[in-house]
Amino acid sequence: MVELAFPLAPWLVWAIPMFGALLIPLYAKFGDKARDYIAVIFPLLSAISAATMLPLALNGQIFHQQI
């Protein structure tokens, strides 16, 4: 088994978009542009978290963390 450089990455891949979806209506009050930026930023952060796990996946290594 391998340790990730950022051990919360698997959780952040799905948690960040969920958190962002909850915040989008709040940012919509500040304007359409703020809402649009938030709608792009949170999935981008999720993609970055997923990309941190890509080297492990390409090497066929397994990461398992039980919480």
Stockholm file with secondary structure:
# STOCKHOLM 1.0

chainA/1-67         MVELAFPLAPWLVWAIPMFGALLIPLYAKFGDKARDYIAVIFPLLSAISAATMLPLALNGQIFHQQI
#=GR chainA/1-67 SS CCCCSSTTHHHHHHHHHHHHHHHHHHHHTTCHHHHHHHHHHHHHHHHHHHHHTHHHHHTTCCCCCCC
#=GC SS_cons        CCCCSSTTHHHHHHHHHHHHHHHHHHHHTTCHHHHHHHHHHHHHHHHHHHHHTHHHHHTTCCCCCCC
//
